[in-house]
């Protein structure tokens, strides 16, 4: 234990590793910024700073990272978030055929080889069996459709 009191930077590195592990579970970049503060405190400890200096360095660096760096990183990682057109969202824009009259409350269409529940878009007239339609949205397991006007 005497070795740890002679090398407080090891404790700060341990704290940083624990915070990094928590970050791996949360993936929100908060604990990663706190880990950065702990590493900065470890550096202050290695340079001979007393406990008060170490804590002040940890708080200042972690605060700067949370309020300055984190928003930039979050924006960078979330700016590319968009629909990759897989699953049901890939059906938006596709053509389908009405199997059972589609109204604003109910109906059935044949879409991509499967039978789907469907509703017409708000304010649209009902669509009759055999009509060609275009999927304009998917709400849960229901396709929202409009008459397909080539």
C-alpha positions in Angstrom: 0.0 0.0 0.0 2.9 2.3 0.6 3.8 2.0 -3.1 0.4 3.3 -4.0 0.8 6.4 -1.8 4.3 6.9 -3.3 2.8 6.6 -6.8 -0.7 8.2 -6.8 -0.7 8.5 -10.6 -1.4 4.7 -10.6 -4.7 5.3 -8.8 -5.7 8.0 -11.3 -4.9 5.6 -14.2 -7.0 2.9 -12.5 -9.9 5.4 -12.1 -9.5 6.3 -15.8 -9.7 2.7 -16.8 -12.8 2.1 -14.7 -14.5 5.2 -16.3 -13.5 4.0 -19.7 -15.1 0.6 -19.0 -18.3 2.3 -17.9 -18.1 4.4 -21.1 -18.0 1.2 -23.2 -21.3 0.3 -21.7 -23.0 3.7 -22.0 -21.5 5.1 -25.2 -22.5 8.6 -24.4 -19.0 10.1 -24.2 -19.5 11.5 -20.7 -17.5 8.8 -18.8 -14.8 9.1 -21.5 -14.4 12.8 -20.8 -14.2 12.0 -17.0 -11.6 9.4 -17.8 -9.6 12.2 -19.6 -9.8 14.3 -16.4 -8.5 11.4 -14.4 -5.6 10.9 -16.8 -4.8 14.6 -16.5 -4.8 14.3 -12.7 -2.5 11.2 -13.0 -0.1 13.4 -15.0 -0.3 16.1 -12.3 0.4 13.4 -9.7 3.4 12.1 -11.7 4.8 15.6 -11.9 4.6 15.9 -8.1 1.4 17.9 -7.6 -0.3 17.4 -4.2 -3.8 15.9 -3.9 -5.6 19.3 -4.1 -3.8 20.1 -7.3 -4.6 16.7 -8.7 -8.3 17.0 -7.9 -8.5 20.6 -9.3 -6.7 19.4 -12.6 -9.2 16.5 -12.8 -12.2 18.7 -12.4 -11.0 21.4 -14.8 -9.9 19.0 -17.5 -13.0 16.8 -17.2 -15.3 19.9 -17.3 -13.6 21.3 -20.4 -13.8 17.9 -22.1 -17.5 17.5 -21.2 -18.6 21.0 -22.3 -16.2 21.6 -25.2 -15.0 18.3 -26.7 -18.0 16.1 -26.0 -20.5 18.2 -28.1 -18.1 18.1 -31.1 -17.6 14.3 -30.8 -21.4 13.7 -30.4 -22.1 15.8 -33.4 -19.5 14.0 -35.5 -20.8 10.6 -34.5 -24.5 11.4 -35.0 -24.4 13.6 -38.1 -24.3 10.5 -40.3 -27.2 8.9 -38.6 -29.9 8.4 -41.1 -32.1 5.7 -42.5 -30.0 3.1 -44.4 -33.1 1.9 -46.2 -33.1 -1.6 -44.8 -36.1 -3.5 -43.4 -39.6 -1.8 -43.8 -38.1 1.6 -44.6 -36.7 0.2 -47.8 -40.3 -0.3 -49.0 -41.1 3.5 -49.0 -41.4 4.6 -52.6 -42.1 1.2 -54.0 -45.1 0.3 -56.0 -47.8 -2.1 -54.7 -51.2 -3.4 -55.9 -54.5 -3.0 -53.9 -56.0 -6.4 -52.9 -58.8 -5.1 -50.7 -60.2 -1.6 -50.8 -57.9 0.8 -49.0 -59.5 3.6 -47.0 -58.3 6.0 -44.4 -58.8 3.2 -41.8 -58.1 -0.1 -43.4 -57.2 -2.1 -46.5 -54.8 -4.7 -47.9 -52.1 -4.4 -50.6 -49.6 -6.7 -52.2 -46.1 -5.2 -51.5 -42.8 -6.9 -52.3 -44.6 -10.2 -52.6 -46.3 -9.9 -49.2 -49.8 -8.8 -48.1 -49.7 -5.7 -46.0 -52.2 -3.7 -44.0 -52.6 -0.3 -45.7 -54.3 3.1 -45.3 -54.6 5.9 -47.8 -52.7 9.1 -47.2 -54.8 11.7 -45.3 -57.3 13.4 -47.6 -57.0 10.8 -50.3 -59.9 9.0 -51.9 -60.3 5.2 -51.3 -58.4 2.9 -53.6 -60.0 -0.1 -55.3 -58.7 -3.7 -55.8 -56.4 -3.8 -58.8 -55.3 -0.2 -58.4 -51.5 0.5 -58.5 -50.3 2.5 -55.5 -47.1 3.9 -54.2 -46.0 3.5 -50.6 -45.3 6.9 -49.1 -44.7 5.8 -45.5 -44.6 2.8 -43.2 -46.2 3.2 -39.8 -45.5 0.1 -37.8 -47.0 -2.8 -39.8 -49.2 -0.5 -42.0 -48.2 1.0 -45.3 -49.5 4.5 -46.1 -50.2 4.6 -49.8 -51.3 7.0 -52.5 -52.5 6.4 -56.1 -49.6 5.7 -58.4 -49.7 8.3 -61.2 -47.0 7.3 -63.6 
